[in-house]
Amino acid sequence: MLIWHSLAASTCKSYGSGQKSFHDFIKLHPHLHAAPGHLIPATETSVIKWISDLASRVKPQTIKKYLSSLRSLHIDAGLDNGQCNSPLIQQAFRGIKRVYSESPAQRKFPITSPILHQLVSIPCDLTDLADASFDAAAKVAFAGFLHCGEFTVGSSSDFDPAINLARSAVEFVPSIDHPTHVRLTLPASKTDPFRSSVTIFISHTPDALASVCAVSSLQHLFMNFPASSSSPLFSGLSNGLVLTRTQFISTLKLRLTSLGYPASNYSGHSFRRGAATSASTAGLSPDEIQLLGRWRSDCYQIYIDTSTDKLIKLSSRIHLALLASPSDPVPLELL
């Protein structure tokens, strides 16, 4: 089956499952073929019967992804895909959601700058490779707005220096002894589906923020645990094996629990969300946040959690605006 190669690997895998599901369903119901022997173009009737059949065993969220995969299949073949998203199909999908009484997916909480300070303040043995790696990974994930999959792997056997972060991905500028920043090159990422590599610049923090400095943590890792340029950047075990997603999340949740946070509300993606939230709190413009996070659209806005204090202040500004008149504007100091 055809799939857009510009899609992320995880998306391609999901789309493949959806397309196979439709293929298997049509094979079992040949009378639903648009034309004898042809899987697509799909008919409105075949799509409705397919998603209705799926509703008995998969969640609405999965059905939504499967519908996207079917649209992608039509686009790849140069066929009209309007029948995959017709008003009747949308109505059927809403009915499925209502039957399931599906509640909105819980958004993971952000690991903001204050929480990061607490995380890295937990006593640990930085002479141990695994602890030093987690310390550096957490700080780099925050400072670089990284997806969890950009600095961890699914399993230790998955590591490939051509697509995963290796020691060669880090360049200390101007030198490892006195770096002002690092140049971190991601060989592949969700925002770089063509694997043309993405360069991220991470600045050395002021002395007052030394405890959360990603550059200093990387410097410590390189100086105290030398390894070849093709070795994993972060290790999950003291024997040097690559840091896996499971190991990172497990350690993260243990530390959050020790701090009194509800660990189930956080994930590896919490660092990227927290970085966006902290950047907004620090006064960075939307364009600057979008640039740092490598977002190609304004979808980054869903990652920014606005503080209660800011919401209250904005609310008060509305009331002040109601008191103002064109001839008597509200003084700037009150805003």
N, C-alpha and C positions, 0 to 999 in steps of 0.2 A: 504494500500500500504506500501511497505517496504521502510524504509529510514535509512541510517547509523545513529546510535545513537551517534556516535562520533562527528557528526556535531553540530555546534552551533545552539541554539534554533531558531535564526532568519533565518539561512540557511535552517533548517528543514521546517520552515513555508513556505519559498519561494519554496523549492523543492516540498512540498505537493501540492501547487497551480499548479505547472507545470505538475506534474504527473496526477492530476485530469483533467487538460485541455486535455492532450493526451488521457486519458481514455474516456472522453466525446466525443472527436472527433472520436475516433475509433468506439464508440457505434453508432454514426450517419452514419458511413461509414463501415459497416461490411465487405464489399468486400476487404477492406484493411488489414484485419486480416492476420497475418503470418500463423495462423492455426485457424480453426473454434473454436470460444469460448475462444481464448487466446489473451490477450492484448499484450504480448511480447513473443518472440523477435519482435521488430519493424522492418519493412522493410524500405529500403531506400526511396521507393516511398511514403510510408505512412508518413514518417518524413517530406519529402519535401512538400507534400500536407498539412500537419498539420501546418508547419511554414508559408506557403503561406497564409493559412486561418487566422493565427494569425496576419499577417502583416496588415490586414485591420482594426485592432482595438487596437493593443498594440505596444509599441516601440521596436526597435531592441534590446535594452539592456535587455528588459524583455524576448524576444525570446531566447537570448543567455543563460539566467538563466534557462529557461524552458528546453533547450537542455541539460544543465548540469544535471538537475533533471531526465531527461529520461535516461542519461548515468548511473546515480546513481541507478536508478531502475533496470537496467540490471545487474549492478555489484552486487547488493544485491541478485539477483536471480541466480548469478553464470553464467550469459549468456554473450556472446561476445557483446561488445558495439561499435564495430568499425563502424557499419552502422549508428550510431548516429553522427558520425563526419567524414563521408566520404568526399572526395574531391568534389563530386557533391553537397552534402549538404552545404559544406562551400561556394561553388560558389553561391548557391541559397541564402544563408544568406548575402553574399556580395552584391548581387543584391538588396535585401530588404533594406540594409543600404543605398545603392546608391539612391534608390527611395525616401527614407525618407530624404536624404541629411543630415544624422545625423552628427552633429559636436561632437568632443570629449567632454566628460563630464568635466565640470569645476572643477578643483581641488580646494579644500578649502585652504585658506591661513593659514600659521602657526602663532600661537601666540607664538612668541619667547620671550626670557628673557626680552628684552627692552619693548615689548608691555605689558608683564605681570606686569612689574614695573609700567607702566602707569595705567593699569587697577586697581591695588590695591591702587594706590595713589588717586583715586577718592574719595572725602569725602563721608562717609556713617556712619550709626549709628551701631557701633559694639556692642552696648548694646541691639540691636534687634536681635532675634534669626535668622530671615531670612537673614539679612545682614551678620551676623557673619558666617552663614552656607555657603553663596555664596563665601565669602572671603576665607574660608578654603577649600571649594570644588575646587575653581579655582587653588589654590596653590598646593593642593594635586594632582589634575589632571595633572599638569605640572611636578611636582617632581616625580610622580609615573608612568609617561607615560601611563595614564589611558585612556581606551575607555570611551566615555560618558555613555554608558550603564552599566559601572562598578560602577559608583557612583551616578546614577540617576535611576528612574524607569519610566515606561510608564505612569502610573497613580497612585494616592495615594492608591488605593485599591489593587495594585499589590505588595505592600511591603511584603516581607517574609524574616525574619532575617536569614533563612537557606540558602538563595541564594543572598540576597542583603546586602549591607554594613550596619551593625548595630554598635552601640557603642562598642560592644564586639570585633569588628574587629581591634581595635586600642590598642596597648600596648606601653606605654611610657617606654623607657629604659635609665637609670636604674630606674627612677621614674618620676612621672608627675611633680614634683617640679623642677627637674633639669635634663631634658631629653637630651641625646646626640643624640638620634634618636628615631624613632618610628618603630614598626613592624606592618605593615598593612596586614591583612590577607583577601584576596578576597575569599569568600566561593564558588563563581562561576564566570567564565568569559569566553569570547570568546576563549581565548587561553587555557582554562581548561575545555573542553567539558565534562569530566567525573566527574567534581565537586569534585576533590580531594583537592581543595583549593590551592591558590598560595600566597606565602608570599613575600611582597615587603618591602624593607628597605629604609626609607627616613631619611636622615641626617639633623640634625640641622644646619642651615646656619651660616656663620660668622656674627659678629655684623654688618659689613658693608652692609650685604644683609638682614638685619632683616625684611625689609618690605615685602619680598617675601618668608619668612620662613614658610613652611608648618607645621613644628613641632610646632612653636609658635602659629600659628592660631588654630591648633587642641587643644593645651593646653588651649588657651583662651576659646574655645568652651566647653571643658569639665569642666573647673573651674567655668565658669559663667552661664552655662546652664546645670546643672546636670540632668541626665536621666538614666533610667534603661539600663542594658546591651543589652536588646533586642530592644531598641528604634532605630529609623533611625539615622545613623551617621550625615546626613545632612538634614536640614528641609527647605522647600520652603516657609512656612508660619510661622508667629509668634506663632501659636497654636501648633506647633510641628509636623505637618503633613510632611511626607517624601518629599524630593526635587524631583520633576518630571523633565523629560528631557525638556518638554515645558517651565517650569518655569526657568530652568537654562539658556536655549538658549535665552529666551526672555530678561532676565536680562543682559546677556552677550552682546546681540546686542544693547540694550539701552546704555550700558556703552561704547561700541566701537563707536557708533554714536556720543556720547558726546565728544569723543576724536578726531573725524574727520575721523575715518576709515570707509570704505564701509562695513557695517555690514553684508550685504548679502553674502560677500565673506568668511565669517567665520562660523564655526560650533563648536559643542562640541568636535569634533575630532581634531580641530585646536590645542588643547593643546598637544595632543600626537605627532602631526606633528611638532609642535614648539619645543617640548622637544628634539626630534631627531635632528632637525636643530641646536638648541643651543648646544647640546652635540658635534655635529660635529665641530661647530665653536670653541668650547672650546678645541678642540684637542683630544677628546676621540677617541679611535680606533674603527673600524667597529665592532669588536668582543665585545667591551665594550658597544657600543650602542645597539647591538643586545641583549645582556644580560639584560640591564636595561629595554628595551622595551618588553622583553619576546617573541621576534620573533624567530620562529623555522627555518626560512629560510632567505635568503638575501633580501626578499621583503621589509624590512625596508628601503632600499635605496631609494624607491620612496617617502618616507616621508621627505627626507633631501633636503631642498632647499639651493642651494649654492649661496652665496652672489656675487654681481657683482664684488666687489673688489677682491675676491678670483679668480674669473674667469679671470679677467684682469691679475692678477699676474701669473696665470698658463699659460696664453697666452704668457706673456713676457718670461717665462722660455723656451718655445718652441723656441723662436727666439734666446735666448742665447745658446741653445743647438746646433742650426744650425751654430753658430760661433765657437763652440768648436771643438777640434780635439783630438784624443786619446793621443797625446803628449802634448796637451795644454788644459786641462780641465777647465771648467768655475769655478772660485773661489766660494766657498760655500757662502761667504757673499753676492754675487750677486744674489743668489737664494733665 
